[in-house]
Amino acid sequence: MAPSEKVTLGISFIGYTGAMFLTGISLGQGYAYIRWFPNERRLQRMAVLGVIILDFLYTAVALEVTWEQLISCRRGISDACAEGNSWESFVSRVFTF
């Protein structure tokens, strides 16, 4: 493994760890909002719930991409590594932007 590849994988792992941390904060904020402001409009509460769900979907896709990069591609057990970019990578990029 080339040194630049090690750096890339390390950055990917650090990025995913940060995403997990921020997902936890987002979940806590959403829970606090729903708990502390029970009289808010239903549409506003559903919007908050929708943002939390989208955050979890992004985290799940980021987990799949990180797993693919760090585990599957290193062991050679995935055909997606030979193809280059997988659908998970594409979805992760779309969610990021």
PEHU-V873149 format. One record per backbone hydrogen bond with DSSP energy under -0.5 kcal/mol. NH is the residue of the N-H (numbers start at 1). CO is the residue of the C=O. E is the energy in kcal/mol with one decimal. If there is no record, write none. Layout:
nh co e
NH CO E
NH CO E
//
This chain:
nh co e
6 2 -1.8
7 3 -2.1
8 4 -2.2
9 5 -2.4
10 6 -2.3
11 7 -2.5
12 8 -2.1
13 9 -2.2
14 10 -2.5
15 11 -2.7
16 12 -2.2
17 13 -2.4
18 14 -2.3
19 15 -2.1
20 16 -2.3
21 17 -2.0
22 18 -2.5
23 19 -2.0
24 20 -1.9
25 21 -1.8
26 22 -2.5
27 23 -2.5
28 24 -2.2
29 25 -2.5
30 26 -2.5
31 27 -2.5
32 28 -2.4
33 29 -2.5
34 30 -2.4
35 31 -2.3
36 32 -3.0
37 33 -2.0
40 37 -1.2
45 41 -2.0
46 42 -2.5
47 43 -2.0
48 44 -1.9
49 45 -2.2
50 46 -2.5
51 47 -2.1
52 48 -2.0
53 49 -2.3
54 50 -2.6
55 51 -2.2
56 52 -2.2
57 53 -2.4
58 54 -2.5
59 55 -2.3
60 56 -2.3
61 57 -2.3
62 58 -2.7
63 59 -2.2
64 60 -1.9
65 61 -2.4
66 62 -2.6
67 63 -2.8
68 64 -2.4
69 65 -2.4
70 66 -2.9
71 67 -2.6
72 67 -1.7
73 68 -2.6
75 71 -1.9
76 72 -1.3
77 72 -1.7
78 72 -0.6
81 78 -0.6
82 79 -0.7
83 79 -1.0
84 80 -1.0
85 83 -0.8
90 86 -1.8
91 87 -2.6
92 88 -2.4
93 89 -2.1
94 90 -2.2
95 91 -2.6
96 92 -1.9
97 93 -1.8
//
